[in-house]
Amino acid sequence: MAETFNPSTPIYLQLCERIKNRIIRGEIGIGERLPSVRDLAIDSGVNPNTVQRTYRELEEMGIVEKRRGQGTYVTENTTILDRVRDELKEAHIKAFVHEMREMGYSVSEMLDGLNQYLENIRRERDE
């Protein structure tokens, strides 16, 4: 089934983000083989060259590694994966803070709102 992509961002970068997120969430495990270029292209509804570029980009970041004749695998280097996880966290926090500032919220209002939200989540889990 073809995926939906944002027309303002290159598809290969969107695929990179989606794969990184799946790795960080544990949906794709450390050392696990990624789908073949052809399979991911068909599943995503994109050109195989786009997937090839995606995998090349992820390889340059150190997130995946190619094994000759075997495919592309998630790195087993947890230091790299921890760094990627921290980078994603920082990017999401930055986007949140930017949007809240655009709406006129102060830092203390953001912190109060976030603390209240997290407290509600804790209460729901305890019930």
Secondary structure as the mmCIF struct_conf table of DSSP 4:
data_model
#
loop_
_struct_conf.conf_type_id
_struct_conf.id
_struct_conf.beg_label_comp_id
_struct_conf.beg_label_asym_id
_struct_conf.beg_label_seq_id
_struct_conf.end_label_comp_id
_struct_conf.end_label_asym_id
_struct_conf.end_label_seq_id
HELX_LH_PP_P HELX_LH_PP_P1 ALA A 2 THR A 4
TURN_TY1_P TURN_TY1_P1 PRO A 7 SER A 8
BEND BEND1 THR A 9 THR A 9
HELX_RH_AL_P HELX_RH_AL_P1 ILE A 11 ILE A 24
TURN_TY1_P TURN_TY1_P2 ARG A 25 GLY A 26
BEND BEND2 GLU A 27 ILE A 28
TURN_TY1_P TURN_TY1_P3 ILE A 30 GLY A 31
HELX_LH_PP_P HELX_LH_PP_P2 GLU A 32 GLU A 32
STRN STRN1 ARG A 33 ARG A 33
HELX_LH_PP_P HELX_LH_PP_P3 LEU A 34 SER A 36
HELX_RH_AL_P HELX_RH_AL_P2 VAL A 37 SER A 44
TURN_TY1_P TURN_TY1_P4 GLY A 45 GLY A 45
BEND BEND3 VAL A 46 VAL A 46
HELX_RH_AL_P HELX_RH_AL_P3 PRO A 48 GLU A 60
TURN_TY1_P TURN_TY1_P5 MET A 61 GLY A 62
BEND BEND4 ILE A 63 ILE A 63
STRN STRN2 VAL A 64 ARG A 67
TURN_TY1_P TURN_TY1_P6 ARG A 68 GLN A 70
STRN STRN3 GLY A 71 VAL A 74
HELX_RH_AL_P HELX_RH_AL_P4 THR A 78 GLU A 102
TURN_TY1_P TURN_TY1_P7 MET A 103 GLY A 104
HELX_RH_AL_P HELX_RH_AL_P5 VAL A 107 ASP A 126
#
